[in-house]
Structures are given as structure tokens and as C-alpha cells.
Amino acid sequence: MRTTTAALAATIALGIAASASIASAKTAPAMEKCYGVSLAGKNDCKAGAGTSCAGTAHANYQGNAWKLVKAGTCTSIKTPKGNGSLTPKA
């Protein structure tokens, strides 16, 4: 009886975890990479040669560093160096 109860409890727990995972995936907004909008050290990835990735941008609004933003908003983000870009900026 204990084995059956434990198995049932494990099955229910897995079902709940799977449902929560699916629900969060459905509610998460679509995101896109937006270049030139992150502050120094606050980029999500790709900050050029000699960098390892996230948090490695050397300057504010660095054109080759990107930040994840809500899809469809990148090019409307205004910075002192112009708007965000869907491709790396020079």
C-alpha cells in the first residue's frame, strides 16, 4: 500500500510541475535581441572580441552588445546614441 501511495503522490507532483512549466511558457512574452540599448556591464550577451558574454559590455549603449527585450519594442527604444537595433551597430 505504501508503494502505491508513494507512486501516486510522485505522479501527482510530476503532473503539477509539468502544468506549471507549460503555463509559464505560455504566459512568457516573446523576446528579441536588441543591440545598442544596454548599459555597461548589463548586456545579456555578445559584446565583441575579448569578452565572454553576459555583463561584459564596456560602455553604455555599446552597439555590438544586446539585451533581451519584449518582441516588437527594440527599434522604438531611444538612447543617447539612437534607437535600438535588431542587428549589431558599428
MMTF fields as JSON, N, C-alpha, C and O atoms, coordinates in Angstrom:
{
  "mmtfVersion": "1.0.0",
  "mmtfProducer": "UNKNOWN",
  "numBonds": 359,
  "numAtoms": 360,
  "numGroups": 90,
  "numChains": 1,
  "numModels": 1,
  "chainsPerModel": [1],
  "groupsPerChain": [90],
  "chainIdList": ["A"],
  "bondAtomList": [4, 2, 8, 6, 12, 10, 16, 14, 20, 18, 24, 22, 28, 26, 32, 30, 36, 34, 40, 38, 44, 42, 48, 46, 52, 50, 56, 54, 60, 58, 64, 62, 68, 66, 72, 70, 76, 74, 80, 78, 84, 82, 88, 86, 92, 90, 96, 94, 100, 98, 104, 102, 108, 106, 112, 110, 116, 114, 120, 118, 124, 122, 128, 126, 132, 130, 136, 134, 140, 138, 144, 142, 148, 146, 152, 150, 156, 154, 160, 158, 164, 162, 168, 166, 172, 170, 176, 174, 180, 178, 184, 182, 188, 186, 192, 190, 196, 194, 200, 198, 204, 202, 208, 206, 212, 210, 216, 214, 220, 218, 224, 222, 228, 226, 232, 230, 236, 234, 240, 238, 244, 242, 248, 246, 252, 250, 256, 254, 260, 258, 264, 262, 268, 266, 272, 270, 276, 274, 280, 278, 284, 282, 288, 286, 292, 290, 296, 294, 300, 298, 304, 302, 308, 306, 312, 310, 316, 314, 320, 318, 324, 322, 328, 326, 332, 330, 336, 334, 340, 338, 344, 342, 348, 346, 352, 350, 356, 354],
  "bondOrderList": [1, 1, 1, 1, 1, 1, 1, 1, 1, 1, 1, 1, 1, 1, 1, 1, 1, 1, 1, 1, 1, 1, 1, 1, 1, 1, 1, 1, 1, 1, 1, 1, 1, 1, 1, 1, 1, 1, 1, 1, 1, 1, 1, 1, 1, 1, 1, 1, 1, 1, 1, 1, 1, 1, 1, 1, 1, 1, 1, 1, 1, 1, 1, 1, 1, 1, 1, 1, 1, 1, 1, 1, 1, 1, 1, 1, 1, 1, 1, 1, 1, 1, 1, 1, 1, 1, 1, 1, 1],
  "groupList": [{"groupName": "MET", "atomNameList": ["N", "CA", "C", "O"], "elementList": ["N", "C", "C", "O"], "formalChargeList": [0, 0, 0, 0], "bondAtomList": [1, 0, 2, 1, 3, 2], "bondOrderList": [1, 1, 2], "singleLetterCode": "M", "chemCompType": "L-PEPTIDE LINKING"}, {"groupName": "ARG", "atomNameList": ["N", "CA", "C", "O"], "elementList": ["N", "C", "C", "O"], "formalChargeList": [0, 0, 0, 0], "bondAtomList": [1, 0, 2, 1, 3, 2], "bondOrderList": [1, 1, 2], "singleLetterCode": "R", "chemCompType": "L-PEPTIDE LINKING"}, {"groupName": "THR", "atomNameList": ["N", "CA", "C", "O"], "elementList": ["N", "C", "C", "O"], "formalChargeList": [0, 0, 0, 0], "bondAtomList": [1, 0, 2, 1, 3, 2], "bondOrderList": [1, 1, 2], "singleLetterCode": "T", "chemCompType": "L-PEPTIDE LINKING"}, {"groupName": "ALA", "atomNameList": ["N", "CA", "C", "O"], "elementList": ["N", "C", "C", "O"], "formalChargeList": [0, 0, 0, 0], "bondAtomList": [1, 0, 2, 1, 3, 2], "bondOrderList": [1, 1, 2], "singleLetterCode": "A", "chemCompType": "L-PEPTIDE LINKING"}, {"groupName": "LEU", "atomNameList": ["N", "CA", "C", "O"], "elementList": ["N", "C", "C", "O"], "formalChargeList": [0, 0, 0, 0], "bondAtomList": [1, 0, 2, 1, 3, 2], "bondOrderList": [1, 1, 2], "singleLetterCode": "L", "chemCompType": "L-PEPTIDE LINKING"}, {"groupName": "ILE", "atomNameList": ["N", "CA", "C", "O"], "elementList": ["N", "C", "C", "O"], "formalChargeList": [0, 0, 0, 0], "bondAtomList": [1, 0, 2, 1, 3, 2], "bondOrderList": [1, 1, 2], "singleLetterCode": "I", "chemCompType": "L-PEPTIDE LINKING"}, {"groupName": "GLY", "atomNameList": ["N", "CA", "C", "O"], "elementList": ["N", "C", "C", "O"], "formalChargeList": [0, 0, 0, 0], "bondAtomList": [1, 0, 2, 1, 3, 2], "bondOrderList": [1, 1, 2], "singleLetterCode": "G", "chemCompType": "PEPTIDE LINKING"}, {"groupName": "SER", "atomNameList": ["N", "CA", "C", "O"], "elementList": ["N", "C", "C", "O"], "formalChargeList": [0, 0, 0, 0], "bondAtomList": [1, 0, 2, 1, 3, 2], "bondOrderList": [1, 1, 2], "singleLetterCode": "S", "chemCompType": "L-PEPTIDE LINKING"}, {"groupName": "LYS", "atomNameList": ["N", "CA", "C", "O"], "elementList": ["N", "C", "C", "O"], "formalChargeList": [0, 0, 0, 0], "bondAtomList": [1, 0, 2, 1, 3, 2], "bondOrderList": [1, 1, 2], "singleLetterCode": "K", "chemCompType": "L-PEPTIDE LINKING"}, {"groupName": "PRO", "atomNameList": ["N", "CA", "C", "O"], "elementList": ["N", "C", "C", "O"], "formalChargeList": [0, 0, 0, 0], "bondAtomList": [1, 0, 2, 1, 3, 2], "bondOrderList": [1, 1, 2], "singleLetterCode": "P", "chemCompType": "L-PEPTIDE LINKING"}, {"groupName": "GLU", "atomNameList": ["N", "CA", "C", "O"], "elementList": ["N", "C", "C", "O"], "formalChargeList": [0, 0, 0, 0], "bondAtomList": [1, 0, 2, 1, 3, 2], "bondOrderList": [1, 1, 2], "singleLetterCode": "E", "chemCompType": "L-PEPTIDE LINKING"}, {"groupName": "CYS", "atomNameList": ["N", "CA", "C", "O"], "elementList": ["N", "C", "C", "O"], "formalChargeList": [0, 0, 0, 0], "bondAtomList": [1, 0, 2, 1, 3, 2], "bondOrderList": [1, 1, 2], "singleLetterCode": "C", "chemCompType": "L-PEPTIDE LINKING"}, {"groupName": "TYR", "atomNameList": ["N", "CA", "C", "O"], "elementList": ["N", "C", "C", "O"], "formalChargeList": [0, 0, 0, 0], "bondAtomList": [1, 0, 2, 1, 3, 2], "bondOrderList": [1, 1, 2], "singleLetterCode": "Y", "chemCompType": "L-PEPTIDE LINKING"}, {"groupName": "VAL", "atomNameList": ["N", "CA", "C", "O"], "elementList": ["N", "C", "C", "O"], "formalChargeList": [0, 0, 0, 0], "bondAtomList": [1, 0, 2, 1, 3, 2], "bondOrderList": [1, 1, 2], "singleLetterCode": "V", "chemCompType": "L-PEPTIDE LINKING"}, {"groupName": "ASN", "atomNameList": ["N", "CA", "C", "O"], "elementList": ["N", "C", "C", "O"], "formalChargeList": [0, 0, 0, 0], "bondAtomList": [1, 0, 2, 1, 3, 2], "bondOrderList": [1, 1, 2], "singleLetterCode": "N", "chemCompType": "L-PEPTIDE LINKING"}, {"groupName": "ASP", "atomNameList": ["N", "CA", "C", "O"], "elementList": ["N", "C", "C", "O"], "formalChargeList": [0, 0, 0, 0], "bondAtomList": [1, 0, 2, 1, 3, 2], "bondOrderList": [1, 1, 2], "singleLetterCode": "D", "chemCompType": "L-PEPTIDE LINKING"}, {"groupName": "HIS", "atomNameList": ["N", "CA", "C", "O"], "elementList": ["N", "C", "C", "O"], "formalChargeList": [0, 0, 0, 0], "bondAtomList": [1, 0, 2, 1, 3, 2], "bondOrderList": [1, 1, 2], "singleLetterCode": "H", "chemCompType": "L-PEPTIDE LINKING"}, {"groupName": "GLN", "atomNameList": ["N", "CA", "C", "O"], "elementList": ["N", "C", "C", "O"], "formalChargeList": [0, 0, 0, 0], "bondAtomList": [1, 0, 2, 1, 3, 2], "bondOrderList": [1, 1, 2], "singleLetterCode": "Q", "chemCompType": "L-PEPTIDE LINKING"}, {"groupName": "TRP", "atomNameList": ["N", "CA", "C", "O"], "elementList": ["N", "C", "C", "O"], "formalChargeList": [0, 0, 0, 0], "bondAtomList": [1, 0, 2, 1, 3, 2], "bondOrderList": [1, 1, 2], "singleLetterCode": "W", "chemCompType": "L-PEPTIDE LINKING"}],
  "groupTypeList": [0, 1, 2, 2, 2, 3, 3, 4, 3, 3, 2, 5, 3, 4, 6, 5, 3, 3, 7, 3, 7, 5, 3, 7, 3, 8, 2, 3, 9, 3, 0, 10, 8, 11, 12, 6, 13, 7, 4, 3, 6, 8, 14, 15, 11, 8, 3, 6, 3, 6, 2, 7, 11, 3, 6, 2, 3, 16, 3, 14, 12, 17, 6, 14, 3, 18, 8, 4, 13, 8, 3, 6, 2, 11, 2, 7, 5, 8, 2, 9, 8, 6, 14, 6, 7, 4, 2, 9, 8, 3],
  "groupIdList": [1, 2, 3, 4, 5, 6, 7, 8, 9, 10, 11, 12, 13, 14, 15, 16, 17, 18, 19, 20, 21, 22, 23, 24, 25, 26, 27, 28, 29, 30, 31, 32, 33, 34, 35, 36, 37, 38, 39, 40, 41, 42, 43, 44, 45, 46, 47, 48, 49, 50, 51, 52, 53, 54, 55, 56, 57, 58, 59, 60, 61, 62, 63, 64, 65, 66, 67, 68, 69, 70, 71, 72, 73, 74, 75, 76, 77, 78, 79, 80, 81, 82, 83, 84, 85, 86, 87, 88, 89, 90],
  "secStructList": [7, 2, 2, 2, 2, 2, 2, 2, 2, 2, 2, 2, 2, 2, 2, 2, 2, 2, 2, 2, 2, 2, 2, 2, 2, 2, 2, 1, 7, 7, 3, 3, 3, 3, 3, 6, 7, 7, 7, 6, 6, 7, 7, 1, 5, 7, 7, 7, 6, 6, 7, 7, 1, 6, 6, 7, 7, 7, 1, 6, 6, 7, 6, 6, 7, 3, 3, 3, 3, 3, 6, 6, 7, 4, 4, 4, 7, 3, 3, 6, 6, 3, 3, 7, 5, 1, 1, 7, 7, 7],
  "xCoordList": [0.817, 0.0, 0.859, 0.546, 1.959, 2.823, 3.434, 3.542, 3.833, 4.435, 3.439, 3.798, 2.213, 1.179, 0.901, 0.759, 0.822, 0.586, 1.735, 1.518, 2.97, 4.142, 4.184, 4.509, 3.855, 3.854, 2.785, 3.015, 1.617, 0.54, 0.934, 0.681, 1.553, 1.99, 3.038, 3.003, 3.959, 5.003, 4.391, 4.794, 3.429, 2.761, 2.022, 2.09, 1.324, 0.605, 1.585, 1.346, 2.692, 3.692, 4.28, 4.468, 4.569, 5.115, 4.093, 4.448, 2.846, 1.792, 1.65, 1.482, 1.718, 1.622, 2.823, 2.668, 4.01, 5.213, 5.153, 5.522, 4.694, 4.591, 3.567, 3.792, 2.447, 1.413, 1.936, 1.671, 2.676, 3.237, 4.227, 4.252, 5.037, 6.03, 5.353, 5.769, 4.326, 3.604, 2.9, 2.903, 2.302, 1.603, 2.561, 2.234, 3.746, 4.686, 5.239, 5.518, 5.401, 5.882, 4.849, 5.204, 3.579, 2.528, 2.364, 1.968, 2.664, 2.461, 3.701, 3.611, 4.849, 6.067, 5.971, 5.649, 6.251, 6.169, 7.309, 8.386, 7.064, 8.107, 9.18, 8.875, 10.431, 11.555, 12.414, 12.387, 13.179, 14.11, 15.39, 15.397, 16.463, 17.749, 17.714, 17.331, 18.117, 18.127, 19.524, 19.983, 20.182, 21.558, 21.58, 20.726, 22.579, 22.824, 21.958, 21.885, 21.293, 20.418, 20.852, 20.305, 21.823, 22.207, 23.231, 23.983, 23.228, 24.229, 25.485, 25.43, 26.605, 27.871, 27.699, 27.202, 28.121, 28.05, 26.666, 26.498, 25.676, 24.296, 23.753, 22.555, 24.621, 24.163, 23.873, 24.403, 23.032, 22.724, 23.78, 24.058, 24.372, 25.438, 26.077, 25.683, 27.052, 27.805, 28.202, 27.442, 29.393, 29.902, 31.235, 32.048, 31.459, 32.645, 33.834, 33.782, 34.901, 36.127, 36.683, 36.659, 37.178, 37.79, 36.804, 37.194, 35.54, 34.55, 33.993, 34.032, 33.485, 32.995, 31.487, 30.986, 30.763, 29.32, 28.583, 28.914, 27.578, 26.696, 27.475, 28.401, 27.08, 27.681, 29.048, 29.763, 29.435, 30.792, 30.869, 31.956, 29.766, 29.817, 30.641, 30.461, 31.539, 32.453, 31.88, 32.342, 30.882, 30.338, 28.815, 28.219, 28.205, 26.759, 26.378, 27.047, 25.321, 24.739, 25.729, 25.716, 26.575, 27.569, 26.848, 25.976, 27.193, 26.478, 26.535, 25.661, 27.543, 27.636, 27.22, 27.465, 26.606, 26.106, 24.587, 23.997, 23.951, 22.496, 21.874, 22.516, 20.614, 19.787, 18.478, 17.971, 17.928, 16.627, 15.541, 15.495, 14.678, 13.546, 12.288, 12.37, 11.153, 9.884, 9.843, 10.162, 9.453, 9.407, 8.58, 7.498, 9.127, 8.434, 8.735, 8.222, 9.569, 9.85, 11.253, 11.521, 12.136, 13.549, 13.78, 14.407, 13.29, 13.611, 12.939, 13.251, 12.026, 11.403, 12.095, 11.738, 13.088, 13.831, 14.828, 15.692, 14.705, 15.584, 16.722, 16.501, 17.933, 19.116, 19.837, 19.5, 20.816, 21.595, 22.343, 22.774, 22.498, 23.205, 22.247, 22.68, 20.972, 19.978, 19.092, 19.148, 18.275, 17.341, 18.034, 19.12, 17.359, 17.846, 17.811, 17.126, 18.563, 18.668, 18.552, 19.0, 17.949, 17.838, 19.117, 19.247, 20.053, 21.352, 22.454, 22.213, 23.651, 24.737, 24.994, 24.898, 25.319, 25.629, 27.133, 27.825, 27.624, 29.072, 29.491, 30.667],
  "yCoordList": [-1.198, 0.0, 1.26, 2.224, 1.26, 2.445, 2.735, 3.894, 1.693, 1.883, 2.526, 3.421, 2.08, 2.634, 4.088, 4.923, 4.401, 5.77, 6.679, 7.794, 6.189, 6.983, 7.206, 8.298, 6.174, 6.3, 7.284, 8.091, 7.214, 8.137, 9.577, 10.489, 9.773, 11.115, 11.649, 12.823, 10.802, 11.226, 11.59, 12.571, 10.808, 11.081, 12.412, 13.196, 12.67, 13.936, 15.106, 16.129, 14.955, 16.03, 16.329, 17.492, 15.29, 15.499, 16.185, 17.041, 15.809, 16.434, 17.912, 18.73, 18.254, 19.657, 20.448, 21.561, 19.874, 20.554, 20.768, 21.834, 19.767, 19.891, 20.956, 21.734, 20.994, 22.003, 23.406, 24.318, 23.587, 24.903, 25.321, 26.487, 24.398, 24.693, 25.104, 26.068, 24.386, 24.695, 26.043, 26.835, 26.302, 27.573, 28.746, 29.765, 28.622, 29.743, 29.949, 31.083, 28.876, 29.017, 29.728, 30.49, 29.482, 30.124, 31.594, 32.391, 31.965, 33.342, 34.207, 35.43, 33.61, 34.388, 35.148, 34.558, 36.461, 37.229, 36.853, 36.451, 36.985, 36.743, 37.809, 38.978, 37.4, 38.306, 38.35, 37.43, 39.44, 39.565, 40.235, 40.955, 39.983, 40.61, 42.038, 42.29, 42.97, 44.373, 44.931, 44.987, 45.336, 45.838, 47.33, 48.09, 47.728, 49.143, 49.78, 51.006, 48.982, 49.57, 49.272, 49.846, 48.387, 48.009, 48.981, 49.642, 49.04, 49.832, 48.998, 47.772, 49.635, 48.935, 47.861, 48.129, 46.645, 45.542, 44.948, 44.051, 45.418, 44.949, 44.254, 43.985, 43.962, 43.291, 41.818, 41.239, 41.217, 39.8, 38.94, 37.838, 39.405, 38.629, 39.418, 40.549, 38.817, 39.328, 40.791, 41.7, 40.979, 42.334, 42.485, 43.333, 41.68, 41.835, 40.997, 40.22, 41.171, 40.407, 40.648, 41.769, 39.59, 39.706, 39.699, 39.927, 39.444, 39.378, 37.969, 37.215, 37.624, 36.265, 36.149, 35.049, 37.214, 37.204, 38.154, 39.338, 37.639, 38.49, 39.343, 38.871, 40.6, 41.513, 42.029, 42.557, 41.89, 42.273, 43.509, 43.861, 44.161, 45.383, 46.423, 46.627, 47.075, 48.039, 49.449, 50.273, 49.723, 51.08, 51.047, 50.059, 52.125, 52.255, 52.294, 52.943, 51.609, 51.598, 51.084, 51.529, 50.158, 49.565, 48.868, 48.033, 49.192, 48.735, 47.25, 46.727, 46.551, 45.12, 44.284, 43.078, 44.896, 44.182, 44.226, 45.262, 43.104, 43.097, 42.796, 42.27, 43.147, 42.918, 42.321, 42.751, 41.348, 40.805, 41.792, 42.269, 42.09, 42.995, 42.348, 41.404, 42.844, 42.326, 42.48, 43.543, 41.421, 41.432, 42.61, 42.91, 43.262, 44.374, 45.733, 46.748, 45.768, 47.046, 47.577, 48.75, 46.756, 47.132, 48.45, 49.361, 48.549, 49.726, 51.004, 52.09, 50.891, 52.089, 52.546, 53.582, 51.775, 52.171, 53.253, 53.041, 54.404, 55.541, 55.605, 55.436, 55.847, 56.018, 57.284, 57.844, 57.737, 58.903, 58.66, 59.607, 57.373, 57.046, 56.611, 56.023, 56.888, 56.496, 55.375, 55.003, 54.842, 53.785, 52.427, 52.236, 51.478, 50.111, 49.525, 50.04, 48.43, 47.82, 46.309, 45.73, 45.669, 44.215, 43.562, 42.339, 44.353, 43.853, 44.665, 45.797, 44.1, 44.85, 46.187, 46.306, 47.182, 48.518, 48.72, 48.187, 49.462, 49.747, 50.694, 51.044],
  "zCoordList": [0.0, 0.0, 0.0, -0.699, 0.793, 0.836, -0.522, -0.924, -1.228, -2.545, -3.504, -4.269, -3.463, -4.33, -3.975, -4.868, -2.695, -2.255, -2.664, -3.137, -2.477, -2.856, -4.362, -4.827, -5.112, -6.572, -7.024, -7.926, -6.395, -6.731, -6.409, -7.196, -5.247, -4.849, -5.819, -6.188, -6.229, -7.172, -8.52, -9.144, -8.965, -10.242, -10.193, -11.14, -9.107, -8.955, -8.939, -9.581, -8.201, -8.125, -9.5, -9.857, -10.267, -11.61, -12.515, -13.324, -12.375, -13.168, -12.856, -13.76, -11.581, -11.171, -11.693, -12.198, -11.571, -12.055, -13.564, -14.056, -14.291, -15.748, -16.126, -17.053, -15.413, -15.697, -15.443, -16.226, -14.36, -14.045, -15.114, -15.509, -15.585, -16.616, -17.915, -18.557, -18.298, -19.529, -19.406, -20.348, -18.26, -18.067, -18.149, -18.758, -17.544, -17.578, -18.978, -19.368, -19.74, -21.12, -21.983, -22.881, -21.713, -22.498, -22.146, -22.996, -20.906, -20.481, -20.658, -20.55, -20.926, -21.113, -22.435, -23.466, -22.412, -23.658, -24.608, -24.169, -25.89, -26.881, -26.707, -26.474, -26.821, -26.62, -27.882, -28.7, -28.027, -29.14, -28.657, -27.659, -29.383, -29.079, -29.593, -30.736, -28.741, -29.127, -28.873, -27.732, -29.933, -29.847, -29.542, -29.998, -28.76, -28.512, -27.446, -27.375, -26.608, -25.598, -24.16, -23.218, -23.987, -22.623, -22.032, -22.748, -20.731, -20.021, -19.841, -19.941, -19.58, -19.373, -18.298, -17.204, -18.632, -17.694, -17.503, -16.676, -18.236, -18.071, -19.32, -19.404, -20.29, -21.504, -21.231, -20.283, -22.067, -21.919, -22.595, -22.122, -23.677, -24.314, -25.456, -25.737, -26.099, -27.239, -27.119, -27.454, -26.64, -26.517, -27.229, -26.86, -28.23, -29.066, -28.664, -27.71, -29.408, -29.187, -27.792, -27.284, -27.186, -25.867, -24.712, -23.567, -24.99, -23.917, -23.833, -24.806, -22.684, -22.501, -22.642, -22.876, -22.512, -22.766, -21.842, -21.77, -21.13, -20.328, -19.335, -18.676, -19.246, -18.29, -18.669, -17.818, -19.932, -20.329, -21.222, -21.681, -21.474, -22.287, -21.541, -20.341, -22.257, -21.646, -21.576, -20.786, -22.397, -22.463, -22.52, -22.949, -22.088, -22.217, -23.694, -24.498, -24.039, -25.391, -26.438, -27.586, -26.039, -26.938, -28.089, -27.849, -29.316, -30.494, -30.777, -31.469, -30.259, -30.531, -29.319, -29.294, -28.331, -27.16, -27.175, -27.481, -26.847, -26.893, -25.542, -24.633, -25.447, -24.264, -24.775, -25.811, -24.071, -24.455, -24.065, -22.931, -25.006, -24.769, -25.332, -26.118, -24.942, -25.448, -26.966, -27.498, -27.652, -29.115, -29.632, -29.128, -30.651, -31.277, -30.672, -31.145, -29.619, -28.961, -29.227, -28.97, -29.726, -29.841, -30.573, -30.034, -31.759, -32.575, -32.085, -32.574, -31.132, -30.567, -29.283, -28.722, -28.815, -27.615, -27.998, -28.849, -27.371, -27.67, -26.655, -25.456, -27.139, -26.291, -26.745, -27.789, -25.983, -26.421, -27.731, -28.389, -28.11, -29.351, -30.461, -31.453, -30.308, -31.313, -30.806, -29.634, -31.697, -31.324, -31.273, -31.82, -30.586, -30.561, -31.953, -32.837, -32.15, -33.461, -33.329, -32.339, -34.33, -34.356, -34.857, -34.806, -35.336, -35.791, -35.097, -34.677, -34.975, -34.316, -35.003, -36.225, -34.196, -34.72, -34.702, -33.835, -35.628, -35.698, -34.614, -34.52]
}
